[in-house]
Amino acid sequence: MIVVLQSGQAIGFIRAVRLVRLFRIFKLGRYSTGLKMMMVALGNSGQALSVLVFFLGIGCVLFSSVVYHVEKLSCPDRARFNQTELATYLQECHVRRLSELGLCCNEFDAPVDFPSILSTFWWSIVTMTTVGYGDTVPRTNAGKVAGAFTMCSGILLLALPIALIGARFQEAYNMAVSSRGSPSLQVRRKAKEREDPPTKTISTRLRLLRFSNASMTRLARELAKELDEAATMRDDIRMFEKAEKQSQRQVLDCGITVVQRLQHYSDEALAVRHQKSEMDACPSPPEVSESLPVTPRGEDARLVPAGTRDMFQKSVTFEVSPSQGS
C-alpha cells in the first residue's frame, strides 16, 4: 500500500514537472515587440512599483486593523446567553453566518468574517483595488463606513504609482517606434520630425538612460526635464504665432471688404456725375413749327374768287408755336 502511494505521488510530481513546458511561451519575447516593450517598461518602473507595494502594504495594515477592531466591538457577550440561545446562536452562525441574537463571532470574541488582522488583509486588498470579490463583507454600520473609506483611500493611494507605470510604458513604446516600426509609422515619424525638432525624443532617451553613478542619472533626468520645458515653450510660441497670423488674416479680410465697398460707392457716384454732366451738355431740342393755312372769313371770303382762294391757301402760311397751336 505504501509502495502504491509513493508511486502515485511520484507520477503526480512528474506531471507537475511537465507543466514547466508552459514557460516556453516566454521565449516569444525574443520575437514579440509587445513583450519587449512590457519588459522594458517594468524594468524602468522599479521605483514606481516599489511605491505601489509600499502604499498597498500601509493600507492593508491600517484598514485591516480598523475593520477588525470596529467589527469586534459589535460581538455579543456569550455569558449572557442561556443554553437555548447559545445553541441557536451557534447554529445560525454556522449555517448562515447571520444571527438574530447579534454579530456572529468565534470563541475568542472575534468576528467570523474577520477572525484576525492577517486574515483581514485579503478583504483590504480586494477593497483597495476596487475589485470587490464579495466573499467577506462588513456586517455592522461602522464596518461599512470603514469599508467605504477604504475604497476611496485605495483609489487615491494606487492611482499615482499606476500612472507612473503607464508613463514608463508610453516612453518604452515611443522608443520602440522611434528605433524601428512599420513603414507607415516611419513615414509619420519622419513627418513629425520635420514639423518639430527632436527635443522630445532626446528627452525621452535621456530619461531612459541608466548610469552606474546615481548623480549622472539625476543629471540626465534634469536635462530631460529642461528639454521638455523647452519643447513646451516652443509649442506655446507656435500656438501664439498661429493665433497672431489668424488675427492678421481676419483684419486683412475686413480691410479688403471695406475697400471693395468704398470702390463700389465711388463707382456709383462717378456714374451719377457722368450722367448728369451729359444731360447738362446736351442742347435743347428745336421748337417744332406748324404751317397752318389762313382761310379768309366773312365778306373777304365772298370777295375772293375760288381759284384765287385755293392758291392763297396753298401759298400763304404762318408759323405757330406748339403752345399757340394748342
BATORGU-51558 format. One record per residue (C-alpha): chain; z, x, y negated. Coordinates in steps of 0.5 Angstrom, whole numbers, plus 500, padded with zeros to 3 digits. Layout:
site chain=A | up=Z | east=X | north=Y .
...
% end
This chain:
site chain=A | up=500 | east=500 | north=500 .
site chain=A | up=502 | east=506 | north=495 .
site chain=A | up=495 | east=509 | north=497 .
site chain=A | up=491 | east=503 | north=495 .
site chain=A | up=495 | east=502 | north=489 .
site chain=A | up=493 | east=509 | north=487 .
site chain=A | up=486 | east=509 | north=489 .
site chain=A | up=485 | east=502 | north=485 .
site chain=A | up=489 | east=506 | north=479 .
site chain=A | up=484 | east=512 | north=480 .
site chain=A | up=478 | east=507 | north=480 .
site chain=A | up=480 | east=504 | north=473 .
site chain=A | up=481 | east=511 | north=470 .
site chain=A | up=474 | east=513 | north=472 .
site chain=A | up=472 | east=506 | north=469 .
site chain=A | up=475 | east=507 | north=463 .
site chain=A | up=473 | east=514 | north=462 .
site chain=A | up=466 | east=512 | north=463 .
site chain=A | up=467 | east=508 | north=456 .
site chain=A | up=467 | east=514 | north=453 .
site chain=A | up=459 | east=514 | north=453 .
site chain=A | up=459 | east=509 | north=448 .
site chain=A | up=461 | east=514 | north=443 .
site chain=A | up=454 | east=517 | north=444 .
site chain=A | up=452 | east=512 | north=438 .
site chain=A | up=455 | east=516 | north=433 .
site chain=A | up=449 | east=521 | north=435 .
site chain=A | up=445 | east=516 | north=431 .
site chain=A | up=448 | east=519 | north=425 .
site chain=A | up=443 | east=525 | north=425 .
site chain=A | up=437 | east=521 | north=424 .
site chain=A | up=440 | east=515 | north=420 .
site chain=A | up=440 | east=516 | north=413 .
site chain=A | up=445 | east=510 | north=412 .
site chain=A | up=451 | east=513 | north=417 .
site chain=A | up=450 | east=520 | north=413 .
site chain=A | up=451 | east=516 | north=406 .
site chain=A | up=457 | east=513 | north=409 .
site chain=A | up=460 | east=519 | north=412 .
site chain=A | up=459 | east=523 | north=405 .
site chain=A | up=462 | east=517 | north=401 .
site chain=A | up=468 | east=517 | north=406 .
site chain=A | up=469 | east=525 | north=405 .
site chain=A | up=468 | east=524 | north=398 .
site chain=A | up=473 | east=518 | north=397 .
site chain=A | up=479 | east=522 | north=401 .
site chain=A | up=483 | east=521 | north=395 .
site chain=A | up=482 | east=514 | north=394 .
site chain=A | up=483 | east=513 | north=401 .
site chain=A | up=490 | east=516 | north=400 .
site chain=A | up=492 | east=512 | north=394 .
site chain=A | up=490 | east=506 | north=398 .
site chain=A | up=494 | east=508 | north=404 .
site chain=A | up=500 | east=509 | north=399 .
site chain=A | up=499 | east=503 | north=396 .
site chain=A | up=499 | east=499 | north=402 .
site chain=A | up=505 | east=502 | north=405 .
site chain=A | up=509 | east=501 | north=399 .
site chain=A | up=507 | east=494 | north=399 .
site chain=A | up=509 | east=493 | north=406 .
site chain=A | up=516 | east=496 | north=406 .
site chain=A | up=517 | east=492 | north=399 .
site chain=A | up=514 | east=485 | north=401 .
site chain=A | up=516 | east=485 | north=408 .
site chain=A | up=524 | east=486 | north=406 .
site chain=A | up=523 | east=481 | north=401 .
site chain=A | up=521 | east=476 | north=406 .
site chain=A | up=525 | east=478 | north=412 .
site chain=A | up=532 | east=477 | north=408 .
site chain=A | up=529 | east=471 | north=404 .
site chain=A | up=528 | east=467 | north=411 .
site chain=A | up=534 | east=470 | north=414 .
site chain=A | up=538 | east=466 | north=408 .
site chain=A | up=536 | east=460 | north=411 .
site chain=A | up=538 | east=461 | north=418 .
site chain=A | up=543 | east=456 | north=420 .
site chain=A | up=550 | east=457 | north=423 .
site chain=A | up=551 | east=456 | north=430 .
site chain=A | up=558 | east=456 | north=430 .
site chain=A | up=558 | east=449 | north=427 .
site chain=A | up=553 | east=446 | north=433 .
site chain=A | up=556 | east=443 | north=439 .
site chain=A | up=554 | east=444 | north=445 .
site chain=A | up=549 | east=438 | north=445 .
site chain=A | up=546 | east=440 | north=438 .
site chain=A | up=546 | east=447 | north=440 .
site chain=A | up=542 | east=445 | north=446 .
site chain=A | up=537 | east=441 | north=442 .
site chain=A | up=536 | east=446 | north=437 .
site chain=A | up=534 | east=452 | north=442 .
site chain=A | up=529 | east=447 | north=446 .
site chain=A | up=526 | east=445 | north=440 .
site chain=A | up=525 | east=453 | north=437 .
site chain=A | up=523 | east=455 | north=444 .
site chain=A | up=517 | east=449 | north=444 .
site chain=A | up=515 | east=448 | north=437 .
site chain=A | up=519 | east=454 | north=433 .
site chain=A | up=521 | east=448 | north=429 .
site chain=A | up=527 | east=444 | north=429 .
site chain=A | up=530 | east=438 | north=425 .
site chain=A | up=537 | east=442 | north=425 .
site chain=A | up=535 | east=448 | north=421 .
site chain=A | up=530 | east=454 | north=421 .
site chain=A | up=529 | east=457 | north=428 .
site chain=A | up=533 | east=464 | north=428 .
site chain=A | up=535 | east=468 | north=434 .
site chain=A | up=542 | east=470 | north=437 .
site chain=A | up=542 | east=475 | north=431 .
site chain=A | up=541 | east=470 | north=426 .
site chain=A | up=534 | east=473 | north=424 .
site chain=A | up=528 | east=468 | north=423 .
site chain=A | up=524 | east=467 | north=430 .
site chain=A | up=518 | east=469 | north=426 .
site chain=A | up=520 | east=475 | north=423 .
site chain=A | up=525 | east=478 | north=427 .
site chain=A | up=526 | east=485 | north=424 .
site chain=A | up=523 | east=488 | north=418 .
site chain=A | up=518 | east=492 | north=422 .
site chain=A | up=515 | east=486 | north=425 .
site chain=A | up=514 | east=483 | north=419 .
site chain=A | up=509 | east=489 | north=417 .
site chain=A | up=504 | east=485 | north=421 .
site chain=A | up=505 | east=479 | north=416 .
site chain=A | up=505 | east=483 | north=410 .
site chain=A | up=498 | east=487 | north=412 .
site chain=A | up=495 | east=481 | north=413 .
site chain=A | up=497 | east=477 | north=407 .
site chain=A | up=496 | east=483 | north=402 .
site chain=A | up=489 | east=484 | north=405 .
site chain=A | up=488 | east=476 | north=404 .
site chain=A | up=486 | east=475 | north=411 .
site chain=A | up=491 | east=470 | north=413 .
site chain=A | up=491 | east=470 | north=420 .
site chain=A | up=496 | east=465 | north=420 .
site chain=A | up=500 | east=467 | north=427 .
site chain=A | up=506 | east=468 | north=423 .
site chain=A | up=508 | east=464 | north=416 .
site chain=A | up=514 | east=463 | north=412 .
site chain=A | up=518 | east=456 | north=413 .
site chain=A | up=522 | east=456 | north=407 .
site chain=A | up=520 | east=454 | north=400 .
site chain=A | up=523 | east=461 | north=398 .
site chain=A | up=519 | east=465 | north=403 .
site chain=A | up=513 | east=461 | north=401 .
site chain=A | up=514 | east=463 | north=394 .
site chain=A | up=515 | east=471 | north=396 .
site chain=A | up=508 | east=470 | north=400 .
site chain=A | up=504 | east=467 | north=394 .
site chain=A | up=507 | east=473 | north=390 .
site chain=A | up=505 | east=478 | north=396 .
site chain=A | up=498 | east=475 | north=396 .
site chain=A | up=497 | east=476 | north=388 .
site chain=A | up=500 | east=483 | north=388 .
site chain=A | up=496 | east=485 | north=394 .
site chain=A | up=489 | east=484 | north=390 .
site chain=A | up=492 | east=488 | north=385 .
site chain=A | up=494 | east=494 | north=389 .
site chain=A | up=488 | east=494 | north=393 .
site chain=A | up=482 | east=493 | north=388 .
site chain=A | up=483 | east=499 | north=384 .
site chain=A | up=482 | east=504 | north=390 .
site chain=A | up=477 | east=500 | north=394 .
site chain=A | up=473 | east=500 | north=387 .
site chain=A | up=473 | east=508 | north=387 .
site chain=A | up=471 | east=508 | north=394 .
site chain=A | up=465 | east=503 | north=392 .
site chain=A | up=463 | east=508 | north=386 .
site chain=A | up=463 | east=514 | north=391 .
site chain=A | up=458 | east=510 | north=396 .
site chain=A | up=454 | east=509 | north=390 .
site chain=A | up=454 | east=516 | north=388 .
site chain=A | up=452 | east=518 | north=395 .
site chain=A | up=446 | east=513 | north=395 .
site chain=A | up=444 | east=516 | north=388 .
site chain=A | up=444 | east=523 | north=391 .
site chain=A | up=440 | east=521 | north=398 .
site chain=A | up=435 | east=517 | north=393 .
site chain=A | up=434 | east=523 | north=389 .
site chain=A | up=433 | east=528 | north=394 .
site chain=A | up=429 | east=524 | north=399 .
site chain=A | up=426 | east=517 | north=400 .
site chain=A | up=420 | east=513 | north=401 .
site chain=A | up=414 | east=513 | north=396 .
site chain=A | up=416 | east=507 | north=392 .
site chain=A | up=423 | east=510 | north=391 .
site chain=A | up=420 | east=516 | north=389 .
site chain=A | up=415 | east=513 | north=384 .
site chain=A | up=420 | east=509 | north=381 .
site chain=A | up=425 | east=515 | north=380 .
site chain=A | up=420 | east=519 | north=377 .
site chain=A | up=418 | east=514 | north=372 .
site chain=A | up=425 | east=513 | north=371 .
site chain=A | up=426 | east=521 | north=370 .
site chain=A | up=420 | east=520 | north=365 .
site chain=A | up=424 | east=515 | north=361 .
site chain=A | up=431 | east=518 | north=361 .
site chain=A | up=433 | east=525 | north=361 .
site chain=A | up=436 | east=527 | north=368 .
site chain=A | up=443 | east=528 | north=365 .
site chain=A | up=446 | east=522 | north=369 .
site chain=A | up=443 | east=526 | north=375 .
site chain=A | up=446 | east=532 | north=373 .
site chain=A | up=453 | east=529 | north=372 .
site chain=A | up=453 | east=526 | north=379 .
site chain=A | up=451 | east=532 | north=382 .
site chain=A | up=457 | east=536 | north=378 .
site chain=A | up=462 | east=530 | north=380 .
site chain=A | up=460 | east=531 | north=388 .
site chain=A | up=461 | east=539 | north=388 .
site chain=A | up=467 | east=541 | north=391 .
site chain=A | up=469 | east=548 | north=390 .
site chain=A | up=475 | east=552 | north=393 .
site chain=A | up=478 | east=553 | north=387 .
site chain=A | up=481 | east=547 | north=384 .
site chain=A | up=480 | east=549 | north=377 .
site chain=A | up=473 | east=550 | north=378 .
site chain=A | up=472 | east=543 | north=381 .
site chain=A | up=476 | east=540 | north=375 .
site chain=A | up=472 | east=543 | north=370 .
site chain=A | up=466 | east=541 | north=374 .
site chain=A | up=468 | east=533 | north=373 .
site chain=A | up=470 | east=534 | north=366 .
site chain=A | up=463 | east=537 | north=365 .
site chain=A | up=460 | east=531 | north=368 .
site chain=A | up=464 | east=526 | north=364 .
site chain=A | up=462 | east=529 | north=358 .
site chain=A | up=454 | east=529 | north=360 .
site chain=A | up=456 | east=521 | north=362 .
site chain=A | up=458 | east=520 | north=355 .
site chain=A | up=452 | east=524 | north=352 .
site chain=A | up=448 | east=519 | north=356 .
site chain=A | up=452 | east=513 | north=354 .
site chain=A | up=451 | east=515 | north=346 .
site chain=A | up=443 | east=517 | north=348 .
site chain=A | up=443 | east=510 | north=351 .
site chain=A | up=446 | east=507 | north=344 .
site chain=A | up=442 | east=510 | north=340 .
site chain=A | up=436 | east=508 | north=343 .
site chain=A | up=438 | east=501 | north=343 .
site chain=A | up=439 | east=501 | north=335 .
site chain=A | up=432 | east=504 | north=335 .
site chain=A | up=429 | east=499 | north=338 .
site chain=A | up=433 | east=494 | north=334 .
site chain=A | up=431 | east=497 | north=328 .
site chain=A | up=424 | east=497 | north=330 .
site chain=A | up=424 | east=490 | north=332 .
site chain=A | up=427 | east=488 | north=325 .
site chain=A | up=422 | east=492 | north=321 .
site chain=A | up=416 | east=489 | north=325 .
site chain=A | up=419 | east=482 | north=323 .
site chain=A | up=420 | east=484 | north=316 .
site chain=A | up=412 | east=486 | north=316 .
site chain=A | up=410 | east=480 | north=319 .
site chain=A | up=414 | east=476 | north=314 .
site chain=A | up=410 | east=480 | north=308 .
site chain=A | up=404 | east=479 | north=311 .
site chain=A | up=405 | east=472 | north=312 .
site chain=A | up=407 | east=472 | north=304 .
site chain=A | up=401 | east=476 | north=302 .
site chain=A | up=396 | east=471 | north=306 .
site chain=A | up=399 | east=465 | north=303 .
site chain=A | up=398 | east=469 | north=296 .
site chain=A | up=391 | east=470 | north=297 .
site chain=A | up=389 | east=463 | north=299 .
site chain=A | up=392 | east=460 | north=293 .
site chain=A | up=389 | east=466 | north=289 .
site chain=A | up=382 | east=464 | north=292 .
site chain=A | up=383 | east=457 | north=291 .
site chain=A | up=385 | east=458 | north=283 .
site chain=A | up=379 | east=462 | north=283 .
site chain=A | up=374 | east=457 | north=286 .
site chain=A | up=377 | east=452 | north=281 .
site chain=A | up=376 | east=456 | north=275 .
site chain=A | up=369 | east=458 | north=277 .
site chain=A | up=367 | east=450 | north=278 .
site chain=A | up=370 | east=449 | north=271 .
site chain=A | up=366 | east=454 | north=268 .
site chain=A | up=360 | east=452 | north=271 .
site chain=A | up=361 | east=445 | north=268 .
site chain=A | up=362 | east=448 | north=261 .
site chain=A | up=356 | east=452 | north=261 .
site chain=A | up=351 | east=446 | north=264 .
site chain=A | up=347 | east=443 | north=258 .
site chain=A | up=348 | east=435 | north=257 .
site chain=A | up=342 | east=431 | north=259 .
site chain=A | up=337 | east=429 | north=254 .
site chain=A | up=337 | east=422 | north=252 .
site chain=A | up=332 | east=417 | north=255 .
site chain=A | up=327 | east=413 | north=250 .
site chain=A | up=324 | east=407 | north=252 .
site chain=A | up=318 | east=404 | north=249 .
site chain=A | up=318 | east=397 | north=247 .
site chain=A | up=312 | east=393 | north=245 .
site chain=A | up=313 | east=390 | north=238 .
site chain=A | up=311 | east=383 | north=238 .
site chain=A | up=309 | east=379 | north=232 .
site chain=A | up=313 | east=373 | north=231 .
site chain=A | up=312 | east=366 | north=227 .
site chain=A | up=307 | east=366 | north=222 .
site chain=A | up=305 | east=373 | north=223 .
site chain=A | up=303 | east=372 | north=230 .
site chain=A | up=298 | east=366 | north=228 .
site chain=A | up=295 | east=370 | north=222 .
site chain=A | up=293 | east=376 | north=227 .
site chain=A | up=287 | east=375 | north=232 .
site chain=A | up=289 | east=375 | north=239 .
site chain=A | up=285 | east=381 | north=240 .
site chain=A | up=288 | east=385 | north=235 .
site chain=A | up=295 | east=383 | north=237 .
site chain=A | up=293 | east=386 | north=244 .
site chain=A | up=291 | east=392 | north=241 .
site chain=A | up=297 | east=392 | north=237 .
site chain=A | up=302 | east=391 | north=242 .
site chain=A | up=299 | east=397 | north=246 .
site chain=A | up=299 | east=402 | north=241 .
site chain=A | up=305 | east=400 | north=236 .
site chain=A | up=311 | east=403 | north=240 .
site chain=A | up=318 | east=405 | north=237 .
site chain=A | up=324 | east=409 | north=240 .
site chain=A | up=330 | east=405 | north=242 .
site chain=A | up=336 | east=409 | north=245 .
site chain=A | up=339 | east=406 | north=251 .
site chain=A | up=345 | east=403 | north=247 .
site chain=A | up=341 | east=400 | north=242 .
site chain=A | up=336 | east=397 | north=248 .
site chain=A | up=342 | east=394 | north=252 .
% end
